[in-house]
Amino acid sequence: MSASRPDYGVWRRTSPFAVVFFLGATVRAVAGSYIQLVASFGAIAYLTRFDFLTRGSLPWAILLAVLAIGAGALLRYSFFRFKLEEDRILIRQGFVKRTALDVPFDRVQGINVERSLVDRALGLVTVRLDTAGTATAEGRLPAVSTELADWLRTRVDRGRRGKRVGDGEDGLGRPVGEADAGAEDLAGMPEDASAPATGKVLVSLTNSDMLRIGLADRKALVLAGALAALAQAAEPFEEAILGVLDGLQTAVADLGTFSQATAVILVVLAGLFLLLLAVVIGAFLRHHDFTLWRQGTAFRSRGGLLTQKEVVVESAKIQQLTLSRNLVLRWFGRYRLEALPAGAIPVPGGDNTGNLEIAENLTVPLLDGSVAEQMRRQVLGTEAPGLTLIPASPGFMRVSPYYIRALVLRSVAVPVLGGAVFTLGQWGPAAITSAPFAAWCLLWLALSGLIGLQSWRRRGYLHDEEGLASRRGLIGSRVDAFLFRKVQGVTVKRSPLQRRRGLATLEVHLSSGVVTVPYIARDTAAGLRDYILYKVESTRLPWH
């Protein structure tokens, strides 16, 4: 297909390699309902008294399932069609339940692409059409040519530029004359709109940054849990494993005390090294050569080693900015930024409410505070100039100290009650008044007090006439910032302790989630609620 003059009105198929895409989608759908499948087969086996193992039917059942999944993928590919019109794209898919999607180009906010290693070798991409006002990818075109992806991106960007000029406003609802200085003229944009050279590069990560991302990744804990689950799964090989361990123990026992301690330390260090190596390799796979740039009123990110993802998010679609850091990122002096779009809704034509195709969040895995503030100014524009994403900013106001008492009561109750039940069951009522149980209660009280004090010191909020930022954290920190006109609902909640002290919790509902400001004065919470609702009702600017 010519990128400059496509053939309109012709129904097309994607590349035959799209079968792999549909195969993966079918496997994910089956895996998502594995509990129902296991329950169904178990019920059939019980009712028919059929023994799959002794009758040798299990391999045939597995083969039949594989053939059924492959046939389903082939059928989904065979019934997938798309057609380009001058102002829209039409998609037809499904063989049992037919789905027809009609996506006007002026509704498309971004063209996100994903390329695996095989796709790059074949010059193919998977295109996701991200539309206005939803968090779902309204349509996907698997295994299409890069020329088609470039044409779609150029067509959408030019149409959006023309709409802004025609309406006299930019993508944020501001007059064109007040648009960001970083906005590029898209009218003369080349066909390859994915090149960062067409926009201003904001973040470009290096190999040393991949190491920092890996060290700060929480997935090390997930891997440790996976290893524990793997250890349980290895119970059938328990005797062989114990034999190996006994041999190692005998070898270590022949060494001196110092050598034994050294061997244990080396084993522990080797395990930690393997965990860190795994998360660093994961960081390279996900974020290698990560680049974030600004193009017009949209942010684009691209990165990945084997599978390369490109995400495009319009500034107007961003509902909330979240800047966070854990202990490792704090040590490196870096942050993680997320630009959150609207919340998830069902995919049109989905078979159930769990059939969701979530639009990609714009995530910057590593950046410094100055770049985060630059992105905040570009996303919010001239609105809410008094907000900040930096958690150490002196502008944040702390919540009431009674927040500490609430956290202590909440964190002490379960351990103390659980310890009391365990003590009664093991040693009887007399042990409740013993010194060990009292020490247990005092330990948890002291620990909860320290946690409550630290959480209160990190809790705070900051607002101006157009937006609000909420700060929280314990060891790390997190700041959520949003504009009042993006708000979907506001609630003021009061617990018994808050009612006695004249306090309340402000709960702000956005289409991207919920942001809370706990334990502030009741009058302040009510005033903020009324003012936010007033700004929502009085603004003429859209929320997406």
C-alpha positions as CSV (number, residue, x, y, z in Angstrom):
1,M,0.0,0.0,0.0
2,S,1.3,3.5,-0.8
3,A,1.8,5.6,2.3
4,S,0.9,8.8,0.4
5,R,-2.2,7.5,-1.5
6,P,-3.8,4.5,0.2
7,D,-6.6,2.6,-1.5
8,Y,-9.7,3.6,0.3
9,G,-12.8,1.4,0.6
10,V,-11.0,-1.9,0.2
11,W,-11.3,-4.6,2.9
12,R,-7.8,-5.9,3.8
13,R,-6.2,-8.7,5.7
14,T,-3.2,-8.3,7.9
15,S,0.0,-10.4,7.3
16,P,-0.3,-14.1,7.8
17,F,2.1,-13.7,10.7
18,A,-0.8,-12.2,12.6
19,V,-1.7,-15.8,13.4
20,V,1.0,-15.7,16.1
21,F,-0.7,-12.7,17.6
22,F,-4.1,-14.3,17.7
23,L,-2.6,-17.5,19.1
24,G,-1.1,-15.5,22.0
25,A,-4.5,-13.8,22.5
26,T,-6.2,-17.2,22.6
27,V,-3.8,-18.7,25.0
28,R,-4.2,-15.6,27.3
29,A,-7.9,-15.9,27.2
30,V,-7.8,-19.7,28.0
31,A,-5.3,-19.1,30.8
32,G,-7.5,-16.4,32.2
33,S,-10.3,-18.9,32.7
34,Y,-8.2,-21.9,33.7
35,I,-10.1,-22.2,37.0
36,Q,-13.4,-22.7,35.3
37,L,-11.8,-25.2,32.8
38,V,-10.2,-27.2,35.6
39,A,-13.5,-27.2,37.5
40,S,-15.5,-28.3,34.4
41,F,-13.1,-31.2,33.6
42,G,-13.0,-32.2,37.2
43,A,-16.8,-32.4,37.4
44,I,-16.9,-34.4,34.2
45,A,-14.3,-36.8,35.5
46,Y,-16.1,-37.2,38.8
47,L,-19.6,-37.7,37.3
48,T,-18.4,-40.2,34.7
49,R,-15.8,-41.9,37.0
50,F,-13.3,-41.5,34.1
51,D,-9.7,-41.8,35.1
52,F,-7.6,-39.8,32.6
53,L,-4.3,-41.1,33.9
54,T,-4.8,-44.8,34.0
55,R,-6.6,-44.9,30.7
56,G,-3.9,-42.9,28.9
57,S,-6.3,-40.2,27.8
58,L,-4.4,-37.2,29.3
59,P,-2.0,-36.9,26.3
60,W,-4.9,-37.0,23.9
61,A,-6.7,-34.4,25.9
62,I,-3.7,-32.1,25.8
63,L,-3.2,-32.6,22.1
64,L,-6.9,-31.9,21.5
65,A,-6.6,-28.7,23.5
66,V,-3.6,-27.6,21.6
67,L,-5.3,-28.2,18.3
68,A,-8.4,-26.4,19.4
69,I,-6.3,-23.3,20.4
70,G,-4.5,-23.4,17.1
71,A,-7.8,-23.7,15.2
72,G,-9.2,-20.8,17.2
73,A,-6.3,-18.6,16.3
74,L,-6.6,-19.5,12.6
75,L,-10.3,-18.7,12.6
76,R,-9.7,-15.4,14.3
77,Y,-7.2,-14.5,11.7
78,S,-9.4,-15.6,8.8
79,F,-12.3,-13.4,10.0
80,F,-10.3,-10.3,10.8
81,R,-10.6,-7.5,8.2
82,F,-10.0,-3.8,8.2
83,K,-10.8,-1.0,5.7
84,L,-9.5,2.5,5.4
85,E,-11.7,5.4,4.6
86,E,-10.8,9.1,4.2
87,D,-11.9,10.0,7.8
88,R,-12.1,6.6,9.6
89,I,-10.9,3.0,9.9
90,L,-13.3,0.1,10.0
91,I,-12.5,-3.2,11.7
92,R,-14.5,-6.5,11.5
93,Q,-13.5,-9.4,13.6
94,G,-14.9,-12.6,15.3
95,F,-16.3,-15.8,14.0
96,V,-18.8,-16.8,16.8
97,K,-19.6,-13.3,17.9
98,R,-19.0,-10.8,15.2
99,T,-17.7,-7.4,16.2
100,A,-17.7,-4.3,14.0
101,L,-15.6,-1.3,15.1
102,D,-15.9,2.1,13.4
103,V,-13.1,4.4,14.6
104,P,-13.1,8.0,13.3
105,F,-9.6,9.5,13.0
106,D,-10.6,12.6,14.9
107,R,-11.3,10.5,17.9
108,V,-7.8,8.8,17.9
109,Q,-5.5,10.3,20.5
110,G,-2.5,8.2,19.8
111,I,-1.1,5.4,17.6
112,N,0.8,3.0,19.9
113,V,3.0,0.3,18.2
114,E,4.6,-2.8,19.5
115,R,7.4,-4.7,17.6
116,S,8.8,-8.0,18.6
117,L,12.2,-9.3,17.4
118,V,10.5,-11.2,14.6
119,D,8.4,-8.2,13.7
120,R,11.4,-6.0,13.2
121,A,13.1,-8.6,11.0
122,L,9.9,-8.8,8.8
123,G,9.2,-5.1,8.9
124,L,5.9,-5.5,10.7
125,V,4.3,-3.9,13.8
126,T,1.2,-4.3,15.9
127,V,-0.8,-1.0,16.0
128,R,-3.1,0.0,18.9
129,L,-5.6,2.9,18.3
130,D,-6.0,4.8,21.5
131,T,-9.2,6.9,21.4
132,A,-10.3,10.0,23.4
133,G,-12.2,9.6,26.6
134,T,-11.4,5.9,27.2
135,A,-8.6,3.9,28.6
136,T,-9.0,1.1,26.1
137,A,-7.3,0.4,22.8
138,E,-10.4,0.8,20.7
139,G,-8.9,-1.3,17.9
140,R,-5.8,-3.2,17.1
141,L,-4.1,-4.1,13.8
142,P,-1.7,-7.0,14.3
143,A,1.2,-7.7,12.0
144,V,0.8,-4.8,9.5
145,S,3.5,-3.0,7.6
146,T,5.5,-0.1,9.1
147,E,4.4,2.0,6.1
148,L,0.8,1.6,7.2
149,A,1.6,2.5,10.8
150,D,3.5,5.6,9.7
151,W,0.6,6.6,7.4
152,L,-1.9,6.2,10.2
153,R,0.2,8.2,12.6
154,T,0.7,11.0,10.1
155,R,-3.0,11.1,9.2
156,V,-4.1,11.3,12.9
157,D,-1.5,13.9,13.8
158,R,-2.4,16.1,10.8
159,G,-6.1,15.8,11.5
160,R,-5.6,16.7,15.2
161,R,-3.5,19.7,14.2
162,G,-6.1,20.8,11.7
163,K,-8.8,20.4,14.3
164,R,-6.9,22.5,16.8
165,V,-6.3,25.3,14.3
166,G,-10.0,25.2,13.2
167,D,-11.2,25.4,16.7
168,G,-8.8,28.1,17.7
169,E,-7.5,25.9,20.6
170,D,-4.6,23.6,21.3
171,G,-4.9,20.0,22.6
172,L,-5.4,21.3,26.2
173,G,-8.3,23.5,25.3
174,R,-6.2,26.7,25.4
175,P,-6.1,29.3,22.6
176,V,-3.5,28.5,19.9
177,G,-1.5,31.6,20.7
178,E,-1.0,30.2,24.3
179,A,0.1,26.8,23.2
180,D,3.4,25.4,24.5
181,A,6.5,26.7,22.9
182,G,7.6,23.1,22.5
183,A,4.8,22.2,20.1
184,E,5.9,21.3,16.6
185,D,4.1,22.2,13.4
186,L,2.7,18.9,12.3
187,A,1.5,20.1,8.9
188,G,4.8,19.4,7.2
189,M,5.6,16.4,9.2
190,P,7.4,13.6,7.3
191,E,5.9,10.2,6.8
192,D,8.1,8.6,9.4
193,A,6.5,10.4,12.4
194,S,8.0,8.0,14.9
195,A,11.5,9.5,14.6
196,P,12.4,11.4,17.8
197,A,14.0,14.0,15.6
198,T,10.6,15.5,14.9
199,G,10.1,16.4,18.5
200,K,12.0,17.5,21.6
201,V,13.8,14.7,23.4
202,L,13.1,14.9,27.2
203,V,14.6,11.6,28.5
204,S,17.1,9.2,27.0
205,L,18.3,6.3,29.2
206,T,21.7,4.7,29.0
207,N,23.0,1.2,30.0
208,S,24.0,2.5,33.4
209,D,20.4,3.7,33.9
210,M,19.2,0.1,33.1
211,L,21.3,-1.0,36.1
212,R,19.7,1.6,38.3
213,I,16.2,0.6,37.2
214,G,17.0,-3.1,37.9
215,L,18.4,-2.4,41.3
216,A,15.3,-0.3,42.2
217,D,12.8,-2.9,40.8
218,R,10.5,-4.5,43.3
219,K,10.3,-7.6,41.2
220,A,13.2,-9.1,43.2
221,L,10.7,-9.8,45.9
222,V,8.4,-11.4,43.3
223,L,11.2,-13.6,42.1
224,A,12.0,-14.6,45.7
225,G,8.4,-15.6,46.1
226,A,8.5,-17.5,42.8
227,L,11.5,-19.4,44.0
228,A,9.7,-20.3,47.2
229,A,6.7,-21.6,45.1
230,L,9.2,-23.5,42.9
231,A,10.7,-25.1,46.0
232,Q,7.2,-26.4,46.9
233,A,6.7,-27.7,43.4
234,A,9.9,-29.7,43.7
235,E,8.5,-31.9,46.4
236,P,8.5,-35.0,44.1
237,F,12.3,-34.6,43.8
238,E,12.7,-34.1,47.6
239,E,14.9,-37.2,48.1
240,A,17.3,-36.3,45.3
241,I,17.6,-32.7,46.5
242,L,18.1,-33.8,50.1
243,G,20.9,-36.1,48.9
244,V,22.7,-33.3,47.2
245,L,22.3,-31.0,50.2
246,D,23.6,-33.8,52.5
247,G,26.6,-34.1,50.3
248,L,27.3,-30.4,50.4
249,Q,26.8,-30.4,54.2
250,T,29.3,-33.2,54.6
251,A,31.8,-31.3,52.4
252,V,31.3,-28.2,54.4
253,A,31.5,-30.0,57.8
254,D,35.1,-31.1,56.9
255,L,36.1,-27.4,56.8
256,G,36.9,-25.2,59.7
257,T,34.4,-22.9,61.5
258,F,35.7,-19.8,59.6
259,S,35.5,-21.7,56.2
260,Q,31.9,-22.9,57.0
261,A,30.8,-19.3,57.7
262,T,32.5,-18.1,54.5
263,A,30.7,-20.9,52.5
264,V,27.3,-19.9,53.9
265,I,28.0,-16.2,53.1
266,L,29.1,-17.0,49.6
267,V,25.9,-19.1,49.0
268,V,23.7,-16.2,50.2
269,L,25.6,-13.7,48.1
270,A,25.3,-15.9,45.1
271,G,21.5,-16.1,45.5
272,L,21.3,-12.3,45.9
273,F,23.5,-11.9,42.8
274,L,21.2,-14.1,40.7
275,L,18.1,-12.2,41.9
276,L,19.7,-8.9,41.0
277,L,21.0,-10.2,37.7
278,A,17.4,-11.3,36.8
279,V,15.9,-8.0,37.5
280,V,18.6,-6.1,35.7
281,I,18.2,-8.3,32.6
282,G,14.4,-7.6,32.9
283,A,15.1,-3.9,32.9
284,F,17.2,-4.3,29.7
285,L,14.4,-6.3,28.1
286,R,11.7,-3.7,28.9
287,H,13.5,-0.4,28.7
288,H,16.6,-0.7,26.6
289,D,17.3,2.4,24.6
290,F,14.3,4.1,26.2
291,T,13.6,7.5,24.7
292,L,10.8,10.0,25.7
293,W,10.1,13.0,23.5
294,R,7.5,15.7,23.0
295,Q,5.8,16.0,19.6
296,G,3.2,18.7,19.3
297,T,0.8,18.2,22.2
298,A,1.6,14.5,22.6
299,F,4.2,12.6,24.5
300,R,5.9,9.6,22.9
301,S,8.1,6.9,24.5
302,R,9.9,4.0,22.8
303,G,12.0,1.3,24.3
304,G,12.6,-2.4,24.6
305,L,15.3,-4.9,23.6
306,L,13.5,-7.9,22.1
307,T,10.0,-6.5,22.0
308,Q,10.0,-2.7,21.2
309,K,7.0,-0.7,22.4
310,E,6.1,2.8,21.4
311,V,3.5,4.6,23.4
312,V,1.8,7.8,22.5
313,V,-0.4,9.8,24.9
314,E,-2.0,13.1,24.3
315,S,-1.5,15.7,27.0
316,A,-5.3,16.3,27.1
317,K,-5.9,12.6,27.9
318,I,-3.7,12.6,30.9
319,Q,-5.8,12.6,34.1
320,Q,-3.2,12.4,36.8
321,L,0.6,12.6,37.2
322,T,2.3,10.4,39.7
323,L,5.9,10.8,40.8
324,S,7.4,8.1,43.1
325,R,10.6,6.9,44.4
326,N,11.7,4.0,46.7
327,L,14.7,3.8,48.9
328,V,17.1,2.8,46.0
329,L,15.8,5.6,43.7
330,R,16.2,8.0,46.6
331,W,19.8,6.9,46.9
332,F,20.4,7.5,43.2
333,G,18.5,10.8,43.3
334,R,16.0,9.7,40.7
335,Y,12.3,9.3,40.3
336,R,9.7,7.2,38.4
337,L,6.9,9.1,36.6
338,E,3.5,7.8,35.4
339,A,1.0,9.8,33.3
340,L,-2.3,8.0,33.9
341,P,-5.1,8.1,31.4
342,A,-8.8,7.3,32.1
343,G,-9.7,4.2,34.0
344,A,-10.5,0.8,32.3
345,I,-13.8,0.1,30.6
346,P,-14.9,-3.0,28.7
347,V,-13.7,-3.4,25.1
348,P,-16.5,-2.9,22.6
349,G,-17.8,-6.3,21.5
350,G,-16.1,-8.1,24.5
351,D,-17.8,-11.2,25.7
352,N,-17.6,-10.2,29.3
353,T,-16.8,-7.3,31.6
354,G,-13.4,-8.9,32.2
355,N,-12.4,-8.5,28.6
356,L,-10.4,-5.4,28.9
357,E,-7.8,-3.9,26.6
358,I,-6.1,-1.3,28.8
359,A,-4.5,1.6,27.0
360,E,-0.8,1.9,27.8
361,N,0.2,4.3,30.6
362,L,3.0,6.7,29.8
363,T,5.7,5.5,32.2
364,V,9.2,7.0,32.6
365,P,11.1,4.5,34.6
366,L,14.0,6.9,35.6
367,L,14.3,10.6,35.5
368,D,15.5,13.5,37.7
369,G,13.3,16.1,39.4
370,S,14.0,18.9,36.9
371,V,12.7,16.8,34.0
372,A,9.6,15.7,36.1
373,E,8.8,19.4,36.7
374,Q,9.3,20.2,33.1
375,M,6.8,17.4,32.1
376,R,4.3,18.7,34.7
377,R,4.5,22.2,33.2
378,Q,4.0,20.8,29.7
379,V,1.1,18.5,30.7
380,L,-0.7,21.1,32.9
381,G,0.3,24.1,30.7
382,T,-0.6,27.4,32.2
383,E,-3.0,25.8,34.6
384,A,-2.2,25.1,38.2
385,P,1.2,26.9,38.3
386,G,1.4,26.5,42.1
387,L,1.6,22.7,42.0
388,T,4.7,20.6,42.2
389,L,5.7,16.9,41.9
390,I,8.8,17.1,44.1
391,P,8.0,15.5,47.5
392,A,10.6,17.6,49.4
393,S,8.9,20.9,48.4
394,P,8.2,23.1,51.4
395,G,4.8,24.1,50.0
396,F,3.2,20.8,51.2
397,M,1.0,21.1,54.3
398,R,1.0,18.2,56.7
399,V,-2.2,16.6,57.8
400,S,-3.4,16.4,61.5
401,P,-1.1,14.6,64.0
402,Y,-4.2,12.5,64.9
403,Y,-3.3,10.6,61.7
404,I,-0.6,8.9,63.7
405,R,-3.1,7.6,66.3
406,A,-5.3,6.2,63.5
407,L,-2.4,4.3,61.9
408,V,-1.2,3.0,65.3
409,L,-4.6,1.7,66.2
410,R,-5.0,0.0,62.8
411,S,-1.6,-1.6,62.7
412,V,-1.5,-2.8,66.4
413,A,-5.0,-4.4,66.5
414,V,-4.3,-7.4,64.2
415,P,-0.9,-8.5,65.7
416,V,-2.1,-8.0,69.3
417,L,-5.4,-9.8,68.8
418,G,-3.7,-12.6,66.8
419,G,-1.0,-13.0,69.5
420,A,-3.7,-13.1,72.2
421,V,-5.6,-15.9,70.4
422,F,-2.4,-17.9,69.8
423,T,-1.4,-17.4,73.5
424,L,-4.8,-18.6,74.8
425,G,-4.7,-21.6,72.5
426,Q,-1.2,-22.7,73.5
427,W,-0.8,-21.7,77.2
428,G,-4.2,-20.7,78.5
429,P,-5.6,-17.4,80.0
430,A,-2.8,-17.0,82.5
431,A,-0.3,-16.4,79.8
432,I,-2.1,-13.3,78.7
433,T,-0.8,-11.5,81.8
434,S,2.7,-12.8,81.5
435,A,5.8,-10.8,80.6
436,P,6.4,-12.3,77.2
437,F,2.9,-11.3,75.9
438,A,3.3,-7.8,77.4
439,A,6.7,-7.6,75.6
440,W,5.0,-8.7,72.4
441,C,2.4,-5.9,72.7
442,L,5.0,-3.3,73.6
443,L,7.1,-4.3,70.6
444,W,4.3,-3.9,68.1
445,L,3.2,-0.6,69.8
446,A,6.7,0.9,69.4
447,L,7.0,-0.4,65.8
448,S,3.6,0.9,64.9
449,G,4.4,4.3,66.5
450,L,7.5,4.7,64.4
451,I,5.7,3.7,61.2
452,G,2.8,6.1,62.1
453,L,5.2,9.0,62.8
454,Q,7.1,8.4,59.6
455,S,3.9,8.1,57.5
456,W,2.6,11.3,59.0
457,R,5.8,13.2,58.2
458,R,5.4,12.1,54.5
459,R,1.7,12.8,54.3
460,G,0.8,16.2,53.0
461,Y,-1.2,18.2,50.3
462,L,-0.8,21.3,48.2
463,H,-3.3,23.1,46.1
464,D,-3.9,26.2,44.1
465,E,-7.0,27.5,42.3
466,E,-6.8,24.9,39.5
467,G,-5.3,21.7,40.9
468,L,-4.2,19.6,43.9
469,A,-1.2,17.5,44.8
470,S,-1.2,14.8,47.5
471,R,2.0,13.4,49.0
472,R,2.4,10.1,50.9
473,G,5.0,7.4,51.6
474,L,6.9,5.5,54.3
475,I,10.4,4.7,53.2
476,G,9.9,6.1,49.8
477,S,7.5,8.8,48.6
478,R,4.8,9.4,46.1
479,V,3.1,12.5,44.8
480,D,-0.2,12.5,42.8
481,A,-1.1,15.7,41.0
482,F,-4.3,16.5,39.0
483,L,-6.4,19.4,37.7
484,F,-9.8,20.1,39.3
485,R,-11.6,20.0,36.0
486,K,-10.5,16.3,35.6
487,V,-12.4,15.3,38.7
488,Q,-15.4,12.9,38.4
489,G,-16.6,13.1,42.0
490,V,-15.6,14.3,45.5
491,T,-16.5,12.7,48.9
492,V,-15.9,13.8,52.4
493,K,-15.6,10.9,54.9
494,R,-15.5,11.0,58.7
495,S,-14.6,8.2,61.1
496,P,-15.6,8.2,64.8
497,L,-12.2,9.6,65.8
498,Q,-12.4,12.2,63.1
499,R,-15.9,13.3,64.2
500,R,-14.6,13.8,67.8
501,R,-11.7,15.9,66.6
502,G,-13.4,17.9,63.9
503,L,-11.5,16.2,61.1
504,A,-12.4,14.5,57.8
505,T,-10.8,12.7,54.8
506,L,-11.2,14.2,51.4
507,E,-11.6,11.5,48.7
508,V,-11.3,12.7,45.1
509,H,-12.4,10.4,42.3
510,L,-10.7,10.6,39.0
511,S,-11.2,8.5,35.9
512,S,-7.7,7.2,36.6
513,G,-8.2,6.3,40.2
514,V,-8.8,7.8,43.7
515,V,-6.6,10.4,45.5
516,T,-7.2,10.9,49.2
517,V,-6.2,13.7,51.7
518,P,-6.8,12.2,55.2
519,Y,-7.2,13.9,58.5
520,I,-7.6,17.5,57.6
521,A,-10.0,20.0,59.2
522,R,-13.6,19.2,58.4
523,D,-14.2,22.8,57.2
524,T,-11.2,22.6,55.0
525,A,-12.3,19.3,53.4
526,A,-15.9,20.6,52.9
527,G,-14.6,23.8,51.4
528,L,-12.3,22.0,49.0
529,R,-15.1,19.7,48.0
530,D,-17.4,22.5,47.2
531,Y,-14.7,24.5,45.3
532,I,-13.7,21.4,43.2
533,L,-17.3,20.7,42.2
534,Y,-17.7,24.4,41.3
535,K,-14.6,24.3,39.1
536,V,-15.9,21.1,37.4
537,E,-19.3,22.7,36.7
538,S,-18.1,26.1,35.6
539,T,-15.2,25.1,33.3
540,R,-15.6,25.1,29.6
541,L,-12.5,22.9,29.0
542,P,-12.9,19.2,28.5
543,W,-11.7,16.6,31.0
544,H,-10.2,14.4,28.2
